[in-house]
C-alpha cells in the first residue's frame, strides 16, 4: 500500500518524504509547482481547500495536510521507525513542544517573508513587511538553536524533530548571506548528520542540492 505525497521542492514536503523514507514506507510523489501556482488549481483545491502543500493521501484513502501533523501521524503509523519518543515520556513532550513551536512561530511567517506582496499591494510597505518577517523567523530559529542538545535535537537519539528543524534552516530566510552558518551551528551540524543517514541522503539532495 502506497502513500501519495503532493508537494514541491521548496515546501514542507521534504519533512514528509524524509519521514516516510525513514519508515521505509512506499511513496509516490506528485509534483505541485509553486512557481506555476498549481496549489491554487481547482483539482488541488479539491484535495486541500487551503491551497497549500504538502498534502498526503493515505494508502487506505483520505487526505491529511499540515506538515507538523503529518510528522506525528507518520510516527504513529510506523512506530518501528522510532520517529518520535514513546508516548508519555518527557522527550515525547519536548518533541511535541518544539514541533508545535516551529509550526506556529516560524512556518506561518515564511509565507509573509516570501510573498509580502500578498499582504500589501504597496511595494514599499511589502518590502518593509518582508524584512520584518525575515527578522522574526531568524529570531525564532535562534530560540530553536538554543534548545538543541546535540548531536540531535533531543540528545543522542534521532527523531522527526531533527528533520523539521533542519528544513527551516535550509530555506532562504536562514540561508541568505551565510546567516545560518554563523548563528545556527548546532542545527547545521544536524543537517550534516541527516545527510549521512542512509534513508535520507537522496531525499536531502533532492530538496537541498546546494546543502
C-alpha positions, 0 to 999 in steps of 0.5 A: 500500500502506497502513500501519495505525497503532493508537494514541491521542492521548496515546501514542507514536503521534504519533512514528509518524504524524509519521514516516510523514507525513514519508515521505509514506507512506499511513496509516490510523489506528485509534483505541485509547482509553486512557481506555476501556482498549481496549489491554487488549481481547482483539482488541488483545491479539491484535495486541500481547500487551503491551497497549500502543500504538502498534502498526503493521501493515505494508502487506505484513502483520505487526505491529511495536510499540515506538515507538523501533523503529518510528522506525528501521524507518520510516527504513529503509523510506523512506530518501528521507525522510532520517529518520535519518543514513546508516548508519555515520556518527557522527550515525547513532550519536548518533541511535541513542544518544539514541533508545535513551536516551529509550526506556529512561530516560524512556518506561518511567517515564511509565507509573509517573508516570501510573498509580502506582496500578498499582504500589501499591494504597496511595494514599499510597505511589502518590502518593509513587511518582508524584512520584518518577517525575515527578522522574526523567523531568524529570531525564532530559529535562534530560540530553536538553536538554543534548545538543541542538545546535540548531536540531535535535537533531543540528545543522542537519539534521532527523531522527526524533530531533527528533520523539521528543524533542519528544513527551516534552516535550509530555506532562504530566510536562514540561508541568505548571506551565510546567516545560518552558518554563523548563528545556527551551528548546532542545527547545521551540524544536524543537517550534516548528520541527516545527510549521512543517514542512509534513508535520507541522503537522496531525499536531502539532495533532492530538496537541498542540492546546494546543502 
